């Protein structure tokens, strides 16, 4: 099992605070059967240069790898980034450096408002001219913001990957209408699209803790074992594991 989206590197963004929390998160992942995680700290082009980001990420990753070398029971870890959209990014020279290490996969966080055609143009440029593969981070978080569906529909038709957060599938008796709508939306997306991947987007050990196992159980219950198996096959093919 793979967690494709997690803020597990210590002290680099609003995710894990320190190495203790990182180890706690990795222990939670392992206890749920996760064998590999993709550490995807936030990258905001307006806050830091790519170089600064990569140096900070490397330091954080090294501190984790040092401990992991003595803890083989914990998941393996690959570094990546969750890159926040910025206008004109299709032409940004250093984009490949922000891909998941060793791949041409870019985890892209889209704007949390109405999408416009310039964003669509950047996405097509990244895919067609730059030849990178986009994974759209947590698509369920943008859907309700697209009052005009035109650009949303065009983006969903692009050859990219749709990532959803594990927690968005999970509801309880006390969940409100919004959470129920989101869970239904996520299940519908899985039914309608083969090109989906799940990540936890976990940030800590409490309110945004690793929760892949619970989401997978739910997906299996609602959509059947074969849909879950297809999800795993797609994930493995995408990441070349
Ligand atoms: Fe995230």
Boltz pocket constraint, residues with backbone or C-beta under 6 A from the ligand:
constraints:
  - pocket:
      binder: B
      contacts: [[A, 5], [A, 7], [A, 40], [A, 82], [A, 137], [A, 201]]
      max_distance: 6.0
